[in-house]
Amino acid sequence: MNESPSQALRNKKESSMRIAVELVRDGHAKACVSSGNTGALMATARFVL
């Protein structure tokens, strides 16, 4: 939980945050809401979407 957003993006390819963003990308979900690290969510969304 104390990782930087870039570390989370590189190291956690099966994280729930990444899976949620991929579901939005693939049209299986309309949005993604997270109470986790905002920077990690933004970095993941920017990379995946």
N, C-alpha and C positions, 0 to 999 in steps of 0.2 A: 504493500500500500504506500510505501515511502519512495517508490520509484519515480523517476522523471517520466514525463509523457513519452519521450522518445524511447526510453528503455521499455516501457510497457508496450509500445507499438511494435518494437522489434522482437521482444521475448515472449509475448503472450498472444500467440496467434489463435488460440482456442479460448480466449477469455470471453465471458458472457457479454462484455461491452462490444467486442469485435463482432461476435455472432449477431447481436442485436442490430448493429449497423449494417451488416451483410444482409439481414432480413429486410431492412428498409431498401437497400440497393436492389434486391431481387424482387421487390414488390410484394413480399409476404407480410409486411408491416407498413403502416403509414408514418410512424414516428418512432423515435427512440428517446426515452427519458432515463436519466441516470442520477443517482445520488453519490456517485463516485467522483474521482478526480476529473474536474472540468477540462483541464489541459489534455489529459489522456483521451477523453471523449472527443474533443475537438480535433486532435491529431489523428485519431483513428478514423473519424468521419471524413476528414479531408483526404486521407490516404485511400480509404476504401471506396468512397463515393466519387 
